[in-house]
Amino acid sequence: MGAIIALVAGFVGVPRPLAGIIAWAVLAVAVSGAALGGYELIKHWGADEVRAKIEKENTDAIHKGVDARMSLDECLDAGGVYDFGRQRCDAATLGPR
């Protein structure tokens, strides 16, 4: 560290104690920047994993819903009323249509 301080003192033209403060400050900024960069990278990877998991669960739920939906003929045969707007079978009505 002494060589770095001497280099900073000679390059900048400041006394050695001030050069030491500058060298330590630069070192602290570099270390904190590296730590913050690592934190952001890990946080980004974690967010991507969670986002991918949620998208997969949503896709699976959509496919299960489509597979479970009854067709028009199956709905009418079961005594239900087919809702064309929502494209699904509703329970039979209680009164005349």
C-alpha positions, 0 to 999 in steps of 0.5 A: 500500500505504501507504493500506491500511496507514494505513486498517488503523492507523486502523481497528484502532487499532494502530501503523503498523508493526503495521498493515503486518504485518497488511496483508501477512499478509492479502494473503498469506492471500488470494493463497495461498487463491486459488492453492489454490482454483485448484489444487483446481479444476484437480485436480477437472477432471482427475479428472472427465476421467480418470473419464469416460475410464475409464467409456467404456473400461469401457462399450466393453469390455462392449459388445465382450464382449456382441457377441463372445459366441456364442449357445446354438445357435452354441455347440452347433453349434461343439461347445462347451458353453454355460455358462448361469451365465456366459452364454458358450460354453466349449470342448468337454469332453474326456470323456462328459457 
